[in-house]
Amino acid sequence: MVLPSPDGRLLATVSQGLDQVAIWARGGHQAIVTTPATVVSSISWDQMRDVWIVTADGDITMLSAAGVVVQLPQINGLTALSIAPDGVRVAAIIGGLLQLRAIIPTATQESQPGHFTKPSWNISGGDQSLPVGTTLSDVRFLAWYDQDNLLVVAGSNPQISQVPVNGGVLDQSATQVPVPWPDGYNPVSIAADTRDNLLVAALTNAALSSNQLWIATSVTGTWQPLGPGTAPAYGGPSPSGGGTGSSG
């Protein structure tokens, strides 16, 4: 698993054993910092160049390029989160369902008079969480398509759907994204480059032990095979239009 930072200058990687997360300078040959983890299920960058790490048991850890590791409160049932382009909203998969939450500051510490350390952060919960895409179940993967729309892989027979999350449209229901992939293949993940609205979907055929990448110019565009591969990733939407594509 490889995920570039929103400004494209750093890379976050997850080891094949899902037991270590590392941050690298783009083009670097040695990790800047690493941290152990237990069964990493998702990673996401915020706008302050921190990597948010989610493990299979719902633990959340923040890792900075400076080597600071912060453990956040566990969220029961959490399997993935993705931070929005605004750096405030957080889309999460909890118990197989989609929720929209927010990053909130919890405290700041004064290291010396007039000088404050970086605030610590948490993810809102309770009455500050909002169910979205409520017609979907068994959600397995999510990515931000643009500032106000998510793309998700969901369902017992997995499909890709677009989910509006801005509250500014009348119809907030999920819309299936039609993809004419080969028989026997199912989507497992999707990446979006919001600068150009390029989409890359990872498909798998368990019977054939085959993995393919397919690409489209938009959710309504024509899908074409890109070649073998898994786990596509872009740098993620940036308020300034940044984001660097990568797949692996």
N, C-alpha and C positions, 0 to 999 in steps of 0.2 A: 504494500500500500504506500503510495507516494502522493503527497499533496503540497503543491507550491503555495507560498504565502500570497496574500492579495497583491503585494507590490512586486512579486516575482523574484525577490532577492534571496529568499530562504526556501528550503525544502524540509518538510516533515516526512519521516519514513517510519513504517512499522515493520518489524522483523518478520520473517516468514513464520516463526513460531508464535507470533502475536504477543511476545513477552517483552518487547522493548520498543520505545519510541525515541527517535533521534532527530535533531535539528541540524541541518547542513547549510552552509553558504552555497548558493548556486555555483556549480562548477568546482566546488571544493572536493578534496579527496579524503578528508577526515571530518567526522562529526564534531560540531561545536559543543554539543551537550547531548547526553542520553539519560534516560530514566527507565527503570524496570517497570513492567506492568503485568497484569494477569489477564490474558485473553482479551486483547484490545478489540472492540467492536466498531469504533468509529473515532475519527479525529477531525477537528475543525479549527481554522485560524480565526482569531478575532482581529480587530483593526489596530491592536497594540502589539502585534507580533507575538502573541501567546498562542500556544497550541492547547486546545481543550481535548482531553483524552477521555473516552468513555470505555469502560470495560464491561464484560458480559454480566457482571453482578450489579451494574448500575452505579459503580463508583465513577466520580469525575475528578480528574487531576488537571491542573494548569501547569504547563511547562513553558518557561521563557527562554529566549536565546541566551540570556545571561546566566542560565542555570538555576533559576529560582523555580522551585516546585511547590505548588499549593494544592492541598487536598480540600475539595469542596464536599458538602454534605451529599450523601448517597440519595439517589432517587429510585425508589423501588420500581422495577419493571422497565427502567430506561435501557434501551439498546443502542440508540444513536441520537446525535444532535448535530445541527448545522446552524452556524451563526449567520444572520442576514447581512446584506451589504451595508446596512446602517450601523452595524456593530452593536445594536441594542436588542433586537428581536432574536429569539432562538426557536427554531423548529425542532421538535423532539418526537421520537417514537417511544411511546410508553405503553407497555402492554399490547403492542401491536397496533395502537391507534396514534393518530397525529395530534399534537398539541402545539400551540404557540405560547411561548413564555418570553421573559425578558431578562437581560443581564442587569443586575442592580448592585450598586456599591454597598458594602456592609460596614466598612470602617476605614479610617486613615490614621496613621500614626505620625506624631511629630518627632522626627529623629533629633532635631535641634531647633531652637527658636526660629520660627519662620520657614522651616524646611520640612516638607512632608514627604513621607515615603509613598510609593504607589499604593492606591487604595486596593483593598481586597474586594473580591467580587463573588456574587452568588447568582443562582438562577431562581427566578420567582416561582412560586407555587401556589397551591390553594386557590383562593378566589382571583389570583392574578394569572391563572392559566386559562387558555381558550382552546376548546376543541375545534379543529378545522378538518375539512375533508371527511365529515362524519359518515358519509356513505361508504367509506373505505374501511376494510379490516385486513388483518394480517399484513400490515405495512412492514416492508423489509428494508427499504432504502429510501433516502430522500436527498434532494439537492435543490439549491435555489436556482431558478431559471432566470429571474430578474428580481427587481426590488420587491415585487408584490405577488410573485407566483412561485410555487414549489413544483418540482417534478418528483413523483414517487413511484416506487415499484411496490405493488400491493396485490393481495388476493391469493387464494389457494391455487388458482391457475394464473400465475403472475402476469400483470399487465402494467404498462406505464400510464400514469394519469397526471394531468395538470391540475393544481389546486390553488385557487386565488386566496390570498390571505390578507388583503389590504382593507377589506370591509367597505371599499368604495364602489363595488359593483353589486347589482341586485342579486345575481345568482352566484352564491358562494360554493356551489356544489362542484365536485371533481368531474373533469372531462377526460375521457380516455383518449390517449394519443395512439392513433392507428399506426402500427408498424408491421409491414409484410415480411416478417422474417421467416426462415425455413421451418417446415414442420419439425417438431421435436425440440425446438430451441425455446428457451424461456429467458426473459430479462432478469439480471441479478443486480445491476447497478446502472446509473446514468450520470453523465457529467455535462454541464452546460457552460459555454463561454459566452457570458451575457454581452460582451462587446459586439459580437457578430451573430449571436443567437445560434451558434453551432451546437449541436447535440451529438454526443457519442454514447451509445448504449453497449453494455457488455451482455452477451448472450451465452448461455451454456446448454449443452446437450449431454446429460449425464450418461445416457446409453452409449454414446459415441466417444465419451471423454473428450469432447470438443468445445473450445471456447472461441467466440468470434466477437469482433467489434464492428458495429454499424454506425454510420454517420448521416446526419441530416442538417439542413441549413436552418430549420425552425421546427416548431411542433406541428406545423401544417406542411412542411417540406417533404420531398421525396427521400426515402431512406435508401442508402447504398452500402454494400459490404465494404469494410475498410481493411479487413485482414484478421488473422488470429491475434488474440490478446485478451487480457482481463483487466478489471479495475481501472477504467479511465478516470482521469482527474484533471481539472483545471485549477487555476489559482483561486478561483472563487470571485464573485462580484466585488468590485471595489468602487467606492463612491466617486473616485476620479477616473473610472473606466479602466483600471489596471486589471491584472490577472494574466497569468501566463499558462498556456496549455501544456499538459504533460500526460502521458499515459504509460502504463506499464503493467 
